[in-house]
Amino acid sequence: MSITVNLYYTGKNGNARKFAEEMESSGTASLIRSEEGNEKYEYFAPLSDPETILLIDSWKDQKSIDLHHASPMMSKIAELREKYDLHMRVERYISDENGVPSEDSKFIRN
């Protein structure tokens, strides 16, 4: 089982992108990627909204997320969110332990 959280950071004047760039350049994103239980921590830019950045953040279980939320990195993230005056929307998904259902696999090109 994996838990994936999609975080949409929205700001003004390119601030969401500046936030993601600083998360990367400061090494904070790399530190999160190296945390126990982190499976993915990647930023993406939606083509339809230049003021939003999507973070796809996946963890092996809730315990891993809880440890991440209790880590000192959360204060750095909160500081950067404030610096860039970002607002957030969150979606949360739990993976199917059986993978892609067979009826859906015909639509996936490997």
Buried (B, 14 or more C-beta within 10 A) or exposed (E): EBBBBBBBBBBEEEBBBBBBBBBEEEEBBEBBEEBEBBBEBEBEBEEEEEBBBBBBBBBBEEEBBEBBEEBEBEEBBEEBBEEBEBEEEEEEEEEEEEEEEEEEEEEEEE
